[in-house]
């Protein structure tokens, strides 16, 4: 049999023995091709000029994927080498040279990668169609299925896989060429020793690792400079590796001190499993836990960005809004707006409040954030009741009641409760007004230059109009969404013909369009959220694959153990329970530290966002729940596959 035929036969067997690894590589190939297709798609780039930046974010994410999958391939091939060392040593015994055996092993794994490409690229095209459909829907563009291939995307995917496999396999090939027959035959049987032997050192390392974990999490959550963030990340990494090294090494010591625990229930089986690969389990578990931590943080960041983008759209009320501190600017904008298909419009003014007492109160009693500049948001803004009533009618809101000698408060929902406790009266023009009803519908108050920053007071017309005017505004609803071209034409219309290059829009003017915001939000989601979820999925799949490959490779040894237990009298139900507990501990160990780190970090990311932005389905609690849910959904698939396969191949009938 030639080396080529032997390589092909072994590659088929390898794909069967390590099916979960092969499927993961196929999925990675599909993801790489799908996102590469987005990079080279002219149709996608025409949706928005902002999407030109998507190329950079996707390429950066793909480079990270190449490193991650390169590690997966390198680890798995090294693991396969240790499992097949006796077989490879036998090849040397029958007369093959080291370089021939190295070439055989190299070709086997390269064949697996080649077959993964053949399956992955067609599957990747389907994934690309799904991503394309999502993007086109986000931009309100009709979607038509079109199954075609991008040669540029295929070429870039081939380049990525060449880098992954050639560099990952080069190490194994070099290693085999230097190994002797004895080394190969007894490679898997090499004795493994505990990384930390002394009990005192184990306890010290365990305590230090926990302290570093707390410090690292705190530094990452409060980092204001890059150096502090790097130190925090270093502490987290030291915590994870220190924790698992000392924890796994401490398992035998625990049972030595309390031998009666070893023989309770199924503890003996679990004890033997945890100590069989004691020297490497700590390092492997720590690496996987680190990948899981990165998965959750990346996924959480993607959810936060998505919440910010969606919140900007959901909190805005008017289709068009222009706010300026100069009346002539507003008049010019009004003339330009008249050229658009408006269904309703209204011009109004925002008046200067008496002081900043409400702002100071909210800063002290809520999460309210005051912008750090000396402008009108250092005081409360007023609006006349007639303007307020007209704007509510334009938005289709029910009429608001202004009680006698009272004023209305309109605010973001999160400020409703603290403002109910604010009972300050206003004395204007010899008239005293008390706090009245509070309304919390969307009213363009989440904008830095909208109808008050997060809140607004509505006063009787005769009282309000005596105050200085700080803002002139025009709001409108359109019969249909305006296009990018119409928005650009509107912006161009705000041009002072007398001053050739001077635009009426200055640093305090704000022109807002809901349709354009939807357009830009879709582009920002494609640039930020898509790559983050792409990276998170690859991280989760990689770590779960390593765990599953390790477990499934032990099926033969586990089968012999359970066969012996059956002969000793253990029934099938008890063996199944023992296998379940064994897998549960194995799969939960690397997840627990990751979750403990990710929960406060994700919540801190949410709290860093301006209050009132992440609410409803995008609230911090929902972001955390969805992030953990998506992660465990992917993880559960690998866990269930491992359990079903192990139960089928391990437990005796």
DODOGU-556944 format. One line per 10 residues: their letters; for each residue y, x, z of C-alpha. Coordinates in steps of 0.2 Angstrom, whole numbers. Layout:
BEGIN
A) Y:X:Z; ... $
END
This chain:
BEGIN
XXXXXXXXXX) 0:0:0; 17:7:-5; 31:9:7; 41:-5:-2; 27:-17:0; 24:-12:18; 42:-14:21; 43:-31:14; 27:-37:24; 35:-31:40 $
XXXXXXXXXX) 52:-39:36; 43:-56:34; 34:-53:50; 50:-47:59; 60:-63:53; 46:-74:60; 45:-65:77; 64:-64:79; 68:-80:70; 82:-84:82 $
XXXXXXXXXX) 90:-67:78; 88:-71:59; 96:-88:60; 111:-81:70; 113:-67:56; 113:-81:43; 126:-91:53; 137:-76:55; 136:-73:36; 140:-91:33 $
XXXXXXXXXX) 155:-90:44; 161:-74:37; 160:-81:19; 169:-97:24; 184:-89:31; 184:-76:18; 185:-90:5; 200:-97:15; 209:-80:13; 207:-80:-6 $
XXXXXXXXXX) 209:-99:-9; 225:-102:-19; 224:-120:-16; 225:-117:3; 239:-105:2; 249:-117:-9; 249:-130:6; 262:-120:15; 271:-104:14; 267:-101:32 $
XXXXXXXXXX) 249:-99:27; 252:-82:20; 251:-76:38; 234:-84:39; 226:-69:29; 231:-57:43; 224:-67:57; 207:-71:48; 205:-53:43; 208:-47:61 $
XXXXXXXXXX) 196:-59:68; 183:-54:54; 185:-36:59; 182:-41:77; 166:-50:71; 160:-35:61; 161:-25:77; 152:-38:88; 138:-41:75; 137:-23:72 $
XXXXXXXXXX) 133:-21:91; 121:-36:90; 111:-28:75; 111:-11:83; 105:-18:99; 92:-29:91; 85:-15:80; 84:-3:95; 75:-16:104; 63:-19:89 $
XXXXXXXXXX) 60:0:89; 55:0:107; 43:-15:104; 35:-7:88; 35:11:94; 16:11:95; 14:4:77; 27:17:70; 18:31:80; 2:25:72 $
XXXXXXXXXX) 10:27:54; 13:46:59; -5:48:64; -12:42:48; -1:55:38; 16:47:35; 31:59:38; 45:55:50; 57:52:36; 45:40:28 $
XXXXXXXXXX) 43:30:44; 62:30:46; 65:24:29; 52:11:31; 60:4:47; 77:5:38; 71:-5:23; 63:-18:34; 79:-22:43; 90:-20:28 $
XXXXXXXXXX) 79:-33:19; 82:-45:34; 100:-43:31; 99:-45:12; 89:-61:14; 101:-67:27; 115:-65:14; 105:-75:1; 104:-89:14; 121:-87:22 $
XXXXXXXXXX) 132:-87:7; 127:-104:0; 128:-111:18; 145:-103:20; 151:-112:5; 147:-129:14; 156:-122:30; 170:-118:19; 170:-135:11; 171:-142:29 $
XXXXXXXXXX) 186:-131:34; 194:-135:17; 192:-154:21; 200:-152:38; 215:-142:32; 218:-153:17; 217:-168:29; 229:-160:41; 242:-158:27; 239:-176:21 $
XXXXXXXXXX) 232:-169:4; 217:-178:-5; 201:-169:-3; 188:-168:-17; 171:-160:-15; 170:-144:-26; 155:-133:-24; 161:-116:-31; 160:-98:-26; 173:-85:-24 $
XXXXXXXXXX) 168:-69:-31; 181:-60:-20; 175:-69:-4; 157:-64:-9; 163:-46:-12; 172:-45:5; 156:-53:14; 145:-40:6; 157:-26:12; 157:-33:30 $
XXXXXXXXXX) 137:-33:30; 136:-16:22; 147:-9:36; 137:-19:49; 119:-14:44; 122:4:37; 131:10:53; 119:0:65; 103:6:56; 109:24:54 $
XXXXXXXXXX) 106:27:73; 89:21:73; 84:30:57; 91:46:64; 82:43:80; 65:40:72; 66:56:61; 68:66:77; 54:58:87; 36:65:89 $
XXXXXXXXXX) 20:55:88; 19:56:107; 37:50:109; 34:35:98; 17:29:105; 23:30:123; 41:25:120; 39:7:127; 30:13:142; 43:25:148 $
XXXXXXXXXX) 46:22:167; 62:14:171; 71:18:187; 84:9:197; 102:13:193; 107:13:211; 93:17:223; 101:18:240; 104:1:249; 120:7:256 $
XXXXXXXXXX) 127:12:239; 122:-5:232; 131:-14:246; 147:-4:243; 146:-6:224; 144:-25:226; 159:-27:238; 170:-16:227; 165:-25:212; 170:-42:219 $
XXXXXXXXXX) 187:-35:225; 190:-28:208; 186:-45:200; 199:-53:211; 212:-40:208; 209:-40:189; 210:-59:188; 226:-59:197; 234:-45:186; 229:-54:170 $
XXXXXXXXXX) 236:-70:177; 253:-62:182; 254:-48:169; 272:-47:163; 269:-30:154; 255:-23:143; 250:-10:155; 247:-22:169; 237:-33:157; 226:-18:152 $
XXXXXXXXXX) 223:-13:170; 218:-31:174; 206:-31:160; 199:-14:166; 196:-21:183; 187:-36:176; 176:-25:166; 172:-14:181; 169:-30:191; 156:-37:179 $
XXXXXXXXXX) 146:-20:177; 147:-16:195; 142:-33:200; 126:-34:189; 121:-16:192; 122:-18:211; 115:-36:211; 100:-32:200; 96:-16:209; 97:-26:226 $
XXXXXXXXXX) 84:-39:222; 69:-27:227; 78:-22:242; 81:-40:247; 62:-44:246; 57:-28:255; 68:-34:270; 61:-51:269; 43:-50:262; 39:-68:268 $
XXXXXXXXXX) 51:-74:255; 42:-65:241; 26:-76:243; 35:-93:245; 32:-105:230; 35:-96:214; 46:-82:220; 32:-69:217; 33:-73:198; 52:-73:197 $
XXXXXXXXXX) 53:-57:208; 41:-48:196; 51:-54:181; 68:-48:188; 61:-31:192; 50:-27:177; 66:-21:167; 76:-17:182; 85:-1:174; 92:-10:159 $
XXXXXXXXXX) 94:-28:165; 110:-24:175; 119:-16:160; 112:-29:147; 117:-44:159; 134:-36:161; 137:-34:143; 132:-52:139; 143:-58:154; 158:-49:147 $
XXXXXXXXXX) 155:-57:130; 154:-74:138; 170:-71:147; 178:-66:131; 171:-82:123; 178:-93:136; 195:-85:136; 196:-85:117; 191:-103:117; 203:-108:130 $
XXXXXXXXXX) 218:-99:121; 213:-109:105; 213:-125:115; 230:-121:123; 238:-117:106; 231:-133:99; 238:-143:113; 255:-135:111; 255:-139:92; 249:-156:95 $
XXXXXXXXXX) 261:-160:109; 276:-155:99; 271:-169:86; 266:-182:99; 281:-181:110; 294:-183:96; 300:-200:92; 312:-200:77; 307:-196:59; 324:-187:57 $
XXXXXXXXXX) 336:-180:70; 351:-169:69; 361:-164:84; 377:-153:84; 391:-149:95; 404:-152:81; 407:-169:74; 411:-163:56; 393:-156:55; 386:-173:60 $
XXXXXXXXXX) 396:-182:47; 391:-169:33; 372:-172:39; 375:-191:38; 381:-190:20; 366:-179:15; 353:-191:24; 360:-206:14; 351:-198:-1; 334:-200:8 $
XXXXXXXXXX) 323:-216:9; 329:-222:26; 323:-238:34; 335:-236:49; 348:-224:56; 360:-222:70; 375:-211:74; 378:-208:93; 385:-196:105; 379:-187:121 $
XXXXXXXXXX) 391:-185:135; 394:-171:148; 387:-176:166; 396:-173:182; 386:-158:189; 369:-150:189; 363:-158:205; 348:-167:195; 343:-151:187; 343:-142:203 $
XXXXXXXXXX) 333:-156:212; 320:-156:198; 318:-137:198; 315:-138:217; 303:-153:217; 293:-152:200; 288:-140:187; 305:-142:178; 311:-127:168; 329:-124:165 $
XXXXXXXXXX) 334:-114:149; 342:-98:154; 358:-99:145; 375:-107:150; 376:-122:140; 376:-141:142; 358:-141:149; 365:-134:165; 371:-151:168; 365:-169:166 $
XXXXXXXXXX) 368:-177:149; 374:-195:148; 372:-208:134; 380:-225:132; 369:-241:135; 373:-248:117; 367:-232:109; 352:-232:119; 348:-250:115; 350:-247:97 $
XXXXXXXXXX) 339:-231:97; 325:-241:106; 326:-255:94; 325:-242:79; 309:-235:88; 302:-252:90; 302:-251:109; 305:-266:120; 323:-269:126; 328:-259:142 $
XXXXXXXXXX) 337:-269:156; 353:-261:163; 355:-269:180; 373:-271:187; 381:-256:195; 366:-246:190; 361:-232:178; 345:-230:168; 335:-214:169; 324:-210:153 $
XXXXXXXXXX) 313:-195:156; 297:-186:151; 282:-194:160; 279:-180:172; 297:-182:179; 295:-200:183; 288:-198:201; 301:-185:207; 315:-195:199; 310:-210:208 $
XXXXXXXXXX) 314:-200:224; 331:-195:218; 343:-208:224; 359:-200:221; 374:-211:216; 387:-208:203; 405:-211:205; 415:-212:189; 432:-220:186; 432:-228:203 $
XXXXXXXXXX) 415:-236:200; 399:-231:209; 382:-232:200; 365:-232:209; 349:-226:201; 340:-240:191; 325:-242:181; 316:-227:174; 308:-227:156; 296:-214:150 $
XXXXXXXXXX) 293:-218:131; 294:-203:119; 313:-201:115; 315:-183:108; 317:-175:125; 304:-161:123; 316:-152:111; 327:-138:117; 342:-147:109; 337:-166:109 $
XXXXXXXXXX) 342:-181:119; 343:-171:135; 331:-158:141; 316:-168:148; 328:-182:155; 344:-192:152; 355:-204:161; 361:-220:152; 377:-227:158; 388:-243:154 $
XXXXXXXXXX) 398:-239:139; 415:-241:148; 410:-228:161; 401:-216:149; 414:-215:135; 427:-207:147; 416:-192:149; 419:-176:137; 407:-177:122; 395:-162:121 $
XXXXXXXXXX) 384:-167:107; 385:-177:91; 369:-184:84; 361:-194:70; 344:-201:71; 334:-210:57; 317:-217:53; 311:-215:35; 302:-228:24; 290:-214:19 $
XXXXXXXXXX) 287:-196:25; 299:-184:17; 293:-169:7; 296:-151:10; 307:-151:-5; 318:-166:2; 319:-157:18; 325:-141:10; 338:-151:0; 344:-159:16 $
XXXXXXXXXX) 346:-142:24; 355:-136:8; 367:-150:9; 373:-144:26; 384:-131:17; 402:-129:18; 409:-128:1; 425:-120:7; 417:-106:15; 405:-99:1 $
XXXXXXXXXX) 391:-92:12; 394:-101:29; 382:-115:33; 386:-129:45; 370:-126:54; 375:-114:68; 366:-108:84; 368:-124:93; 364:-136:78; 347:-143:76 $
XXXXXXXXXX) 339:-152:62; 322:-160:65; 310:-169:54; 293:-176:60; 285:-174:43; 290:-155:42; 284:-153:60; 267:-160:55; 267:-149:40; 271:-133:51 $
XXXXXXXXXX) 259:-138:65; 245:-139:53; 249:-121:46; 251:-114:64; 234:-122:69; 226:-114:53; 233:-97:58; 230:-97:76; 217:-110:82; 205:-108:68 $
XXXXXXXXXX) 202:-89:70; 201:-90:89; 187:-103:88; 179:-93:74; 179:-78:85; 173:-88:101; 158:-95:91; 153:-78:85; 154:-71:103; 144:-85:111 $
XXXXXXXXXX) 130:-84:97; 129:-65:99; 127:-65:118; 115:-80:118; 105:-71:104; 102:-56:114; 96:-66:129; 84:-76:118; 77:-61:109; 73:-52:125 $
XXXXXXXXXX) 64:-68:132; 54:-72:116; 49:-54:114; 40:-55:131; 30:-70:126; 14:-60:125; 15:-53:142; 20:-70:150; 5:-78:142; -6:-65:150 $
XXXXXXXXXX) 2:-68:167; 1:-87:166; -17:-86:159; -22:-76:175; -12:-89:186; -22:-103:177; -38:-95:182; -32:-93:200; -30:-112:201; -12:-115:196 $
XXXXXXXXXX) -10:-132:187; 0:-134:171; 14:-144:179; 17:-130:192; 16:-116:178; 29:-126:168; 40:-128:183; 39:-109:186; 43:-105:168; 58:-117:169 $
XXXXXXXXXX) 65:-109:185; 62:-91:177; 72:-96:162; 86:-105:171; 89:-90:182; 89:-78:168; 101:-89:157; 113:-93:172; 115:-76:179; 127:-69:166 $
XXXXXXXXXX) 137:-86:164; 142:-88:183; 154:-73:184; 161:-78:166; 165:-96:172; 173:-90:188; 184:-78:179; 188:-90:165; 193:-106:175; 208:-99:184 $
XXXXXXXXXX) 213:-89:168; 213:-104:157; 222:-115:170; 235:-101:171; 238:-101:152; 241:-120:153; 253:-118:167; 263:-105:157; 267:-119:145; 283:-129:147 $
XXXXXXXXXX) 279:-144:158; 277:-160:149; 269:-151:134; 251:-152:138; 247:-170:143; 235:-183:139; 220:-177:129; 228:-160:129; 231:-159:148; 225:-143:157 $
XXXXXXXXXX) 210:-152:164; 205:-158:147; 207:-141:139; 196:-133:153; 183:-147:151; 182:-145:132; 182:-126:133; 168:-126:145; 159:-140:136; 160:-132:119 $
XXXXXXXXXX) 153:-116:126; 139:-124:135; 134:-134:120; 131:-119:109; 123:-110:124; 112:-125:127; 105:-124:110; 99:-107:112; 92:-110:129; 82:-126:123 $
XXXXXXXXXX) 75:-116:109; 70:-102:120; 62:-114:133; 52:-124:119; 46:-109:111; 41:-100:127; 32:-116:133; 23:-117:117; 18:-99:116; 16:-94:134 $
XXX) 8:-108:144; -11:-109:142; -18:-126:136 $
END
